[in-house]
Amino acid sequence: MLVALDHVQLAAPPGAEDALRAFYTGALGMTEVPKPPVLAARGGCWFRAGAVQLHLGVEQDFRPAKKAHPGLRVTGIDALAARLTAQGATVTWDDDLPGHRRCYCEDPVGNRLEFLQPH
């Protein structure tokens, strides 16, 4: 039986780790989590904020998904959007989900991220 979501895995091209670290720790305020040595040898990086974990793994023929994305519940969505914009990310607002404020942006390699704050 399912009890929780452990993490979301996103893909990234080889050599993107420094840009990902800058975005996920700087713009999103997440903490990098050390990967086990056998997995660290594959490249990529893992991040955590509270119970939320995002793993970014290296994919040789990487192409960012156009539609697939994690939906991340946040507080202070306006401050987050301002921080993302200050870091150079393009933030797109969407009012189509009743009961929520939400916006989207892309990480440095083009992964789509959705941020939601219930009203």
MILUM-942616 format. One record per residue (C-alpha): residue in three letters; x, y, z. Coordinates in steps of 0.1 Angstrom, whole numbers, padded with zeros to 4 digits, always signed. Layout:
BEGIN
alaXYZ
...
This chain:
BEGIN
met+0000+0000+0000
leu+0013+0035-0008
val+0020+0057+0022
ala+0039+0087+0009
leu+0058+0102-0021
asp+0095+0097-0013
his+0109+0119-0041
val+0105+0131-0076
gln+0132+0123-0102
leu+0140+0148-0129
ala+0165+0144-0156
ala+0194+0167-0166
pro+0222+0167-0192
pro+0257+0157-0183
gly+0277+0185-0167
ala+0247+0205-0155
glu+0253+0199-0117
asp+0268+0234-0109
ala+0239+0252-0126
leu+0214+0229-0109
arg+0230+0235-0075
ala+0229+0273-0080
phe+0192+0271-0089
tyr+0179+0246-0064
thr+0199+0259-0034
gly+0200+0296-0044
ala+0167+0303-0060
leu+0146+0277-0043
gly+0164+0276-0009
met+0167+0238-0009
thr+0196+0219+0007
glu+0217+0195-0013
val+0216+0159+0000
pro+0247+0138-0004
lys+0241+0109-0028
pro+0254+0074-0018
pro+0288+0069-0034
val+0277+0043-0058
leu+0250+0066-0071
ala+0272+0098-0070
ala+0295+0082-0095
arg+0266+0085-0120
gly+0264+0123-0117
gly+0234+0144-0109
cys+0224+0158-0075
trp+0197+0155-0049
phe+0179+0183-0030
arg+0156+0185+0000
ala+0133+0211+0016
gly+0115+0197+0046
ala+0097+0165+0034
val+0101+0175-0003
gln+0129+0157-0022
leu+0139+0163-0058
his+0165+0141-0074
leu+0182+0152-0107
gly+0198+0124-0126
val+0220+0126-0156
glu+0205+0114-0189
gln+0228+0113-0219
asp+0202+0122-0245
phe+0184+0147-0222
arg+0154+0166-0235
pro+0132+0184-0210
ala+0096+0172-0208
lys+0072+0198-0222
lys+0042+0189-0200
ala+0054+0166-0172
his+0064+0184-0139
pro+0063+0182-0102
gly+0037+0204-0084
leu+0053+0219-0054
arg+0030+0234-0026
val+0045+0266-0012
thr+0039+0294+0012
gly+0048+0330+0002
ile+0043+0324-0035
asp+0048+0360-0044
ala+0082+0362-0026
leu+0092+0329-0042
ala+0083+0343-0077
ala+0102+0374-0070
arg+0133+0354-0059
leu+0130+0332-0090
thr+0128+0363-0112
ala+0158+0379-0095
gln+0178+0347-0102
gly+0169+0350-0139
ala+0141+0325-0142
thr+0110+0334-0162
val+0078+0330-0140
thr+0045+0324-0157
trp+0013+0328-0137
asp-0017+0307-0142
asp-0052+0313-0127
asp-0069+0282-0140
leu-0069+0261-0109
pro-0097+0271-0085
gly-0087+0277-0049
his-0050+0282-0057
arg-0025+0308-0068
arg+0001+0291-0090
cys+0029+0298-0113
tyr+0055+0279-0134
cys+0091+0283-0142
glu+0119+0262-0157
asp+0151+0251-0140
pro+0184+0259-0158
val+0181+0228-0180
gly+0144+0233-0189
asn+0126+0211-0164
arg+0091+0226-0158
leu+0083+0233-0122
glu+0048+0242-0108
phe+0044+0261-0076
leu+0010+0262-0058
gln-0004+0280-0028
pro-0040+0273-0017
his-0061+0304-0010
